[in-house]
Amino acid sequence: MEIEKFDIEGLYIIKPIIYNDERGYFFESYNQAKFEKKLGLDIEFIQDNESKSSYGTLRGIHFQKPPFAQAKLVRVISGEVLDVAVDLRSSSPTFGQYQSVILSAENKFQFFVPRGFGHGFVVLSENAIFSYKVDNSYSKESDGGIIWNDHLLNIDWKISSKDILLSEKDQSLQSFSEFSSNTIFKI
C-alpha cells in the first residue's frame, strides 16, 4: 500500500496495491499489521458500517464527542463521493481547516480520519455505496455535527447547493462558531 499525508496532521490517503488480470482484480482492503507499520498507529477497529445513497446526498459533517470519539477508515465500494474531514482539535494549528478527497470504486482509495475530526461526504455519482470502519462505539448522546454549508468553513462540495439532499437531522446542525465556543476536542 502507498500512503499519502496531508498538511492537516493525522489525515492519510491509503492507496492499495491492486492486482488485475483477465478475471478481474484483487486487493487487500485492510491489513492490521501493515496499517500499524506504515502509519505508526495502533488502532483497533470494532465495527464496519455501510450506506447507499443517491446523487447529491450529503451526510455530515458528523462527529462523536469524547469519550465516544471515533477514528474512521472510509472507502467507496460503488460510485464516487467527495469525502471531507474538518479539523476540530482546538489545540491544532489547522483547527477549522478541512481536507477533501475523491473516493471512488475506480480509484479504491481509503481515507483515514482520526479522532477529533468532523466527517462528511456528498455523492457525485448516480448512486454510491460507502463503507467505513470505526474504532469506538456509537453513542446517541455523544452525537454532534456542524452544518454542511457553514460560511466559516466554506467547504467546496463540488456540486450545486440546489442538488444537495439532506436528512432532517443534518439540516439543523450547529454552525462552526457555535461548535468552537464549546471546544470539546482538546487532542
Helices and strands as residue ranges (DSSP letters): E 2-5, E 12-15, E 19-21, E 24-26, H 32-39, E 47-54, E 58-64, E 72-78, E 80-87, E 98-104, E 110-113, E 117-123, E 127-134, G 140-142, E 143-145, G 161-163, H 168-171, H 176-180
